[in-house]
Amino acid sequence: MTDLTTTETDVLAALSEVGEDYSLYFRGIESRTGLDRDTVRTACRNLAGKGLAQYRRGLSDENTGMMAGAGYSITRAGCVALDERKAA
């Protein structure tokens, strides 16, 4: 089982809400978790380093469809790790 902090688990759960094909900005993760931006940023980078999340550029705004920056998405390995964590 992958070693995850509570914060990393919370962020991974937020990413799982939109699935592997979509990404969230820090703001979207913040609103889903109640965590501050620095905490979200650190957790996302840690998760990416573990192969559980992926950084993506060129995201579009969900409301306007306009190009709006970058964010993170859950990977298949992240889905497995989250399922394992929930089952433990």
N, C-alpha and C positions, 0 to 999 in steps of 0.2 A: 504494500500500500504506500502511496506517495505521502510524504510528510508535508502537511499543510497547516498553516496557522489558522486561527478562527477568521481573521481578516481576509486571508487568501481564499478561504472557503466561501465567505460572504461575497467576495468579488466574483469568484468563479460561478456562484449561483446566479448572480446578476447577469453575467455573460450568457449563461445557459438559457435564460429567459428568452433571448432572441435567437438562439441557435448558432450553429457553426457557420452558416452562410451570411450572417449579419454581424456588424460590429457596433460597439457603443463608444461614445465619447466619454471622457472623464465625468462630464456633467451628468450623463445618463446613469453612469455607475454610482455616482454620488447620490442621486435622487433615489435609486433603488436600495442603497445600503445604509444611507445616513452617515457615511464616512466623509471626512474632509478630503480635499483634492490631493494633498501631499501623501496621505495614507493610501488613497486609491492609486496614485501614480507608482508608489513603491510596490504595492501589491501586484499591480499589472506587470511591472518589470520583473518581479520575482517569478510570477507565473509564466511569463514568456521565457525566462531563463530555464525553467523546468520543463518547457515544451507543452505547457498546459493552456497557454493563451498565445495568440499571434497578433503582432502589431500590423495594422493595415493603413495605407495612405489612400487618399482620393475618395473619401466617403462622401455620400450625398446626404443632405439634410432630409430627414424623414417627412417634414412638412412641406418643403418647397421643391425638393428634388435637386437643388443647386449644390455644387461642390462645396464641401464644408470642412474639410480637414482630414484628421486621422483618428483612429481609435483601436480598440482591442476586440478580438473575438475569441471564443473558446475553441479549442482544438478537439479532435477525437480523443486524444489522450486526456484532455481536461474533462471531457464528459465521463470517461471511465473513472478517473480519480474522484470526481464528485459523487458518482454512484457508489463507489467503494466507501467514501466518507459517510454517506447517508446510511449505508448498510451496517456500518461499524457501531 
